[in-house]
Amino acid sequence: MKNNELEALQYPIGKFQRPKEIGREKIEEWIEVLEKLPNELTLLVEGLTEEQLETPYRPGGWTVRQTIHHIADSHHNSYIRFKWALTEDTLIIKAYDEKAWAELFDSRTAPVQLALDHLSAVHGRLVYLLKGLGEEQLKRRFVHPDNRVEVALDENIGQYAWHGRHHFAHIYNLLERKGWMR
């Protein structure tokens, strides 16, 4: 497989692009994406067989099952990061090894419904929290330890809206390529 083909499989919607200005309209759009993701993902994978769930979305990529568990793990961590940034100053967040988490027993074998239920609960709480934030709170920041970059909460909303779409597209495109769409 050529590098450009692999890149298209790896980043089916492109990489996250931070808008120059993040206004209320953009934030509301991103929150809506987060609000809809659990249901859309559930409908997408509903009825997949065990064999289909064990299929990687690209060569060298995670299986559908691992990807679904990853989304739930990642968005759970994001929710906690939002809470920390809202309640602590000059916060350096805790990073986690997402590749190692994807190889844990639960991510490799647990029913995807557990992750979908978890994602639904986390997103329910996250969306409720985000809808209540004021402009000053949206500008609060945390520091990611891997690259020491400060991230404002308004931008983080966009990153996680993108992240959900990104992995949804991985699964959607696989199902389409394999002819598994219902």
TANOR-V899965 format. One record per backbone hydrogen bond with DSSP energy under -0.5 kcal/mol. CO is the residue of the C=O (numbers start at 1). NH is the residue of the N-H. Records with the same first field share a line. If there is no record, write none. Layout:
CO->NH + NH
This chain:
2->6
3->7
4->8
5->9
6->10
7->11
11->14
16->18
21->23
23->27
24->28
25->29
26->30
27->31
28->32
29->33
30->34
31->35
32->36
33->37
34->38
36->40
37->41
38->42
39->43
40->44
41->45
42->46
45->48
49->53
50->54
52->55
53->65
55->64
58->61
62->57
63->67
64->68
65->69
66->70
67->71
68->72
69->73
70->74
71->75
72->76
73->77
74->78
75->79
76->80
77->81
78->82
79->83
80->84
81->85
82->86
83->87
84->87 + 88
91->93 + 143
93->95
96->98
97->101
98->102
99->103
100->103
101->104
104->108
105->109
106->110
111->114 + 115
112->116
113->117
114->118
115->119
116->120
117->121
118->122
119->123
120->124
121->125
122->126
123->127
124->128
125->129
126->130
127->131
128->132
129->132
130->133
134->138
135->139
136->139
137->140
138->154
140->153
141->91
142->151
143->93
144->148
149->144
151->142
152->156
153->157
154->158
155->159
156->160
157->161
158->162
159->163
160->164
161->165
162->166
163->167
164->168
165->169
166->170
167->171
168->172
169->173
170->174
171->175
172->176
173->177
174->178
175->179 + 180 + 181
176->179
